[in-house]
């Protein structure tokens, strides 16, 4: 928990299940039971979770259309010593869900903020995909414009995770297949629910599948890095390795980075910085 005041009240961000109600954590349940008010995206949706665990709480709706108006009211309650729990319909608030304005203003006002760990469709999909997890980017909901979507997919230099509408899934996969038919893609659908599906394949294979069998439910796409980006990453790694070999042979690190930069067209400062990160120290 972080706090810059001695106020007794606090705002607690509470992740909730993305499907299976048994995935809620004990800390979240304890917080919901103790809360003076629960700020939620949809009171009817949150009530299902509370009823499941016999929790009686005062609910206040906070969604994209009223968040700014509600923020002042909820912060006033925190100042007065109230425990305010923030939840969204599923997963972690703020991750493509309401709550950012409330959290930002809470921090700006120096009020106590606590964030509990819990379910996230993004992390669940990434791990289930089997694609590289060292470097990844979450894009939220994919853009609807074809040009913007094409640019996003083509520029991805790391594993890309995004939410997509089941109605647009086949079209998005077809566009991706036009760019790179063999690019690895994983479609995660209805995660943690009864009809969960994790389907792996190439962009071409999955475009064909979902064109014939339209998807239903909530979809998370996990997409391997673009081929051009992978080539660029491999080139960068080779350049850093070359700098390291020159240093091992007795060259000063900055001079070695400058020499390799002239040959590759990469930036000497970037090569030097990467060498420092890999080896822990470098001078010269």
NUKE-96306 format. One line per 4 residues: number of its first residue (from 1); their letters; for each residue x, y, z of C-alpha. Coordinates in steps of 0.5 Angstrom, whole numbers, plus 500, padded with zeros to 3 digits. Each point is the difference from the previous one (the first is absolute). Layout:
! residues N
NUM = A = X:Y:Z ~ ...
//
This chain:
! residues 284
1 = XXXX = 500:500:500 ~ 502:507:498 ~ 498:506:504 ~ 503:507:501
5 = XXXX = 495:502:506 ~ 497:497:506 ~ 493:500:498 ~ 497:493:502
9 = XXXX = 496:500:494 ~ 503:496:494 ~ 498:498:493 ~ 501:493:498
13 = XXXX = 500:497:493 ~ 497:493:500 ~ 501:496:494 ~ 494:495:499
17 = XXXX = 499:493:496 ~ 501:501:493 ~ 495:494:499 ~ 500:495:506
21 = XXXX = 498:503:506 ~ 504:495:504 ~ 506:504:498 ~ 499:506:505
25 = XXXX = 505:501:505 ~ 499:499:507 ~ 503:507:501 ~ 495:503:495
29 = XXXX = 494:497:504 ~ 503:502:506 ~ 500:507:497 ~ 493:500:497
33 = XXXX = 497:498:507 ~ 504:506:504 ~ 499:505:494 ~ 495:506:502
37 = XXXX = 498:500:493 ~ 502:496:494 ~ 501:504:493 ~ 498:496:494
41 = XXXX = 500:500:493 ~ 493:497:500 ~ 496:499:507 ~ 496:494:497
45 = XXXX = 506:496:498 ~ 504:501:506 ~ 494:498:504 ~ 501:493:497
49 = XXXX = 507:500:503 ~ 498:503:507 ~ 493:495:501 ~ 505:494:498
53 = XXXX = 504:501:506 ~ 494:503:505 ~ 503:507:500 ~ 496:506:501
57 = XXXX = 502:507:498 ~ 498:507:497 ~ 502:500:493 ~ 501:506:496
61 = XXXX = 501:500:492 ~ 506:503:497 ~ 500:499:493 ~ 503:504:494
65 = XXXX = 494:504:499 ~ 500:503:508 ~ 507:498:502 ~ 502:508:501
69 = XXXX = 494:502:503 ~ 501:494:505 ~ 507:501:502 ~ 499:506:504
73 = XXXX = 495:497:504 ~ 504:493:501 ~ 506:504:502 ~ 496:504:505
77 = XXXX = 498:494:503 ~ 507:497:501 ~ 502:507:503 ~ 495:499:505
81 = XXXX = 503:493:502 ~ 496:495:495 ~ 502:494:497 ~ 499:500:493
85 = XXXX = 501:494:496 ~ 500:501:492 ~ 498:494:496 ~ 499:499:492
89 = XXXX = 495:495:497 ~ 506:495:499 ~ 507:500:501 ~ 505:506:503
93 = XXXX = 497:507:500 ~ 503:505:495 ~ 502:495:495 ~ 495:502:494
97 = XXXX = 495:501:506 ~ 498:506:504 ~ 504:503:506 ~ 506:504:497
101 = XXXX = 497:507:502 ~ 498:497:507 ~ 507:497:501 ~ 504:506:497
105 = XXXX = 496:505:505 ~ 501:496:506 ~ 508:500:499 ~ 500:508:498
109 = XXXX = 496:501:507 ~ 505:496:504 ~ 494:495:502 ~ 502:493:502
113 = XXXX = 500:495:494 ~ 500:492:500 ~ 500:496:494 ~ 499:492:501
117 = XXXX = 503:495:495 ~ 495:496:497 ~ 497:497:493 ~ 502:503:494
121 = XXXX = 498:498:493 ~ 506:503:497 ~ 505:496:504 ~ 496:494:500
125 = XXXX = 499:500:492 ~ 508:501:500 ~ 502:494:504 ~ 495:496:496
129 = XXXX = 502:502:493 ~ 507:497:501 ~ 503:506:496 ~ 506:504:503
133 = XXXX = 499:503:506 ~ 506:504:501 ~ 498:506:497 ~ 493:501:498
137 = XXXX = 495:506:499 ~ 492:501:502 ~ 497:504:495 ~ 493:500:503
141 = XXXX = 494:499:495 ~ 503:500:493 ~ 498:506:495 ~ 495:499:495
145 = XXXX = 503:504:495 ~ 503:495:495 ~ 506:505:499 ~ 501:501:507
149 = XXXX = 500:493:502 ~ 504:498:494 ~ 506:504:503 ~ 499:498:507
153 = XXXX = 500:493:498 ~ 506:501:495 ~ 504:504:505 ~ 500:495:506
157 = XXXX = 507:499:502 ~ 498:495:506 ~ 494:496:502 ~ 494:504:499
161 = XXXX = 493:499:504 ~ 494:503:499 ~ 492:499:501 ~ 496:499:494
165 = XXXX = 493:500:498 ~ 497:493:498 ~ 497:503:494 ~ 506:503:498
169 = XXXX = 505:494:501 ~ 500:497:493 ~ 501:506:497 ~ 506:502:504
173 = XXXX = 503:493:499 ~ 499:501:493 ~ 503:507:500 ~ 506:497:504
177 = XXXX = 500:494:495 ~ 501:505:494 ~ 506:503:503 ~ 503:493:503
181 = XXXX = 496:494:499 ~ 505:496:504 ~ 500:504:506 ~ 499:497:506
185 = XXXX = 493:502:504 ~ 496:497:506 ~ 493:501:501 ~ 498:500:507
189 = XXXX = 492:500:501 ~ 496:500:506 ~ 506:499:505 ~ 499:496:506
193 = XXXX = 492:499:498 ~ 497:494:498 ~ 501:500:493 ~ 507:503:500
197 = XXXX = 504:499:494 ~ 507:501:498 ~ 502:499:493 ~ 507:501:497
201 = XXXX = 502:500:493 ~ 502:505:494 ~ 497:506:498 ~ 497:496:494
205 = XXXX = 498:494:504 ~ 496:504:505 ~ 497:505:495 ~ 497:494:496
209 = XXXX = 498:496:507 ~ 496:507:502 ~ 497:501:493 ~ 497:494:500
213 = XXXX = 498:499:508 ~ 499:507:502 ~ 502:502:507 ~ 496:501:506
217 = XXXX = 501:503:507 ~ 506:504:503 ~ 507:500:495 ~ 507:501:502
221 = XXXX = 505:500:494 ~ 507:498:501 ~ 504:501:494 ~ 508:499:499
225 = XXXX = 505:506:498 ~ 499:502:493 ~ 506:496:496 ~ 503:507:498
229 = XXXX = 500:502:507 ~ 503:493:502 ~ 506:501:494 ~ 501:507:503
233 = XXXX = 501:497:507 ~ 505:494:498 ~ 504:506:496 ~ 500:504:507
237 = XXXX = 502:494:504 ~ 506:498:495 ~ 502:507:500 ~ 501:500:508
241 = XXXX = 503:493:500 ~ 505:503:495 ~ 501:506:504 ~ 502:495:506
245 = XXXX = 505:496:496 ~ 504:506:498 ~ 500:502:508 ~ 502:493:502
249 = XXXX = 506:501:495 ~ 502:506:503 ~ 496:506:497 ~ 497:505:504
253 = XXXX = 492:500:501 ~ 498:506:497 ~ 505:500:494 ~ 498:493:499
257 = XXXX = 493:502:500 ~ 501:506:495 ~ 504:495:495 ~ 494:495:500
261 = XXXX = 495:506:499 ~ 504:502:494 ~ 499:493:497 ~ 493:499:501
265 = XXXX = 497:507:500 ~ 497:499:507 ~ 502:505:506 ~ 506:500:504
269 = XXXX = 497:502:506 ~ 495:495:500 ~ 505:494:499 ~ 504:503:505
273 = XXXX = 494:500:505 ~ 498:493:498 ~ 507:497:502 ~ 499:504:506
277 = XXXX = 494:496:502 ~ 502:493:498 ~ 507:501:503 ~ 498:504:506
281 = XXXX = 506:505:499 ~ 504:503:495 ~ 504:506:499 ~ 504:504:495
//
